[in-house]
Amino acid sequence: MMLRGALVPGMISLLVFPTAFWSYAGEHAALSALAGAGTVFVVLLAGLLGITAVVLGPAATSMAGAGVVYLGQLILIVAVVLALRSVDWLDGRAFALAAIVQTLVMQVGQIAGYLRARHEIHPGALDGGAGS
């Protein structure tokens, strides 16, 4: 549920951001927005899959595994930024703005997916025990 919650809004954002930047600032801004949003989309989905694997593993290594996933995400984003810093078409503001907003959109989608996927463990516990 969390994956779908992040995937759908993230894919919609991949279409919306470049279109908005194209109409506002032109072709280079649109490509830059697509690169920023696409980078975050791929990195966050990889992180979701990575953290899913960590949670399915032994509980004793969960925190260390989560740290490795987070560090891996940071390394991937820095690698993309370093690879794209010398291209002449990159508009840094469009890249950064699209990346930041894409992150927010996907995080909100993840939280919404998490909330939809939760299951009540003890029925009636939240309503004062009326179900008991």
C-alpha positions in Angstrom: 0.0 0.0 0.0 2.8 2.4 0.8 4.5 1.7 -2.5 1.4 2.4 -4.4 0.8 5.5 -2.3 4.1 6.9 -3.4 4.2 5.5 -6.9 0.9 7.0 -8.2 1.5 10.6 -7.1 5.2 10.4 -8.1 4.3 9.3 -11.6 1.7 12.1 -11.9 4.3 14.6 -10.7 6.7 13.4 -13.4 4.3 14.7 -15.9 3.1 17.8 -14.1 6.4 19.4 -13.1 8.1 19.4 -16.5 5.0 20.7 -18.1 4.7 23.5 -15.6 8.3 24.4 -15.9 8.1 24.3 -19.7 5.3 26.8 -19.8 7.0 29.0 -17.2 10.7 29.0 -18.2 11.2 26.9 -21.3 12.8 23.7 -22.5 15.9 23.6 -20.4 13.8 24.2 -17.2 11.5 21.4 -18.2 14.3 19.0 -18.8 15.9 20.0 -15.5 12.6 19.6 -13.7 12.2 16.1 -15.2 15.7 15.2 -14.2 15.2 16.4 -10.6 11.8 14.8 -10.2 12.9 11.6 -11.9 16.0 11.3 -9.7 14.0 11.6 -6.6 11.3 9.2 -8.0 13.9 6.5 -8.7 15.9 7.0 -5.4 12.8 7.0 -3.2 11.3 3.9 -4.9 14.7 2.1 -4.5 14.7 3.2 -0.8 11.2 1.8 -0.3 12.1 -1.5 -1.8 15.3 -1.5 0.3 13.6 -0.7 3.5 11.0 -3.4 2.7 13.9 -5.9 2.5 15.3 -4.6 5.8 12.0 -5.0 7.6 11.6 -8.6 6.3 15.0 -9.5 7.7 16.1 -10.0 11.3 14.9 -7.4 13.8 18.3 -7.0 15.3 19.7 -5.4 12.1 16.7 -3.2 11.3 18.2 0.1 12.5 21.6 -0.6 10.8 19.8 -1.6 7.6 17.6 1.5 7.6 20.8 3.6 8.0 22.4 1.8 5.0 19.3 2.4 2.9 19.2 6.1 3.9 23.0 6.5 3.2 22.5 4.7 -0.1 19.8 7.2 -1.1 22.0 10.2 -0.3 24.9 8.7 -2.2 22.6 8.1 -5.3 21.3 11.7 -5.2 24.8 13.2 -4.9 26.1 10.9 -7.7 23.3 12.2 -10.0 24.0 15.8 -9.1 27.7 15.4 -9.7 27.1 13.7 -13.0 24.7 16.5 -14.2 26.7 19.5 -12.9 28.7 19.9 -16.1 25.8 19.6 -18.6 24.9 22.9 -20.3 21.1 22.4 -20.3 20.7 22.0 -16.6 18.8 24.7 -14.8 19.8 24.3 -11.1 16.7 26.0 -9.7 14.3 24.0 -11.7 16.1 20.7 -10.8 16.2 21.6 -7.1 12.6 22.8 -6.9 11.2 19.8 -8.7 13.3 17.4 -6.6 12.1 19.0 -3.3 8.5 19.1 -4.3 8.7 15.5 -5.7 10.1 14.4 -2.3 7.2 16.0 -0.5 4.6 14.6 -2.8 6.0 11.1 -2.5 6.4 11.3 1.2 2.8 12.4 1.6 1.8 9.5 -0.6 3.8 7.1 1.5 2.2 8.3 4.7 -1.3 8.1 3.2 -0.5 4.6 1.9 0.8 3.6 5.4 -2.4 4.9 7.1 -4.6 3.0 4.6 -2.7 -0.2 5.2 -2.8 -0.2 9.0 -4.9 -2.9 10.6 -6.6 -2.8 14.0 -4.8 -5.3 16.2 -7.4 -5.4 19.0 -10.9 -4.7 17.7 -12.7 -2.2 19.9 -9.6 -0.9 21.7 -10.0 2.6 20.3 -13.6 3.0 21.2 -13.1 2.4 25.0 -13.6 -1.3 24.8 -17.3 -1.2 23.8 -16.6 -4.2 21.4 -15.6 -6.4 24.3 
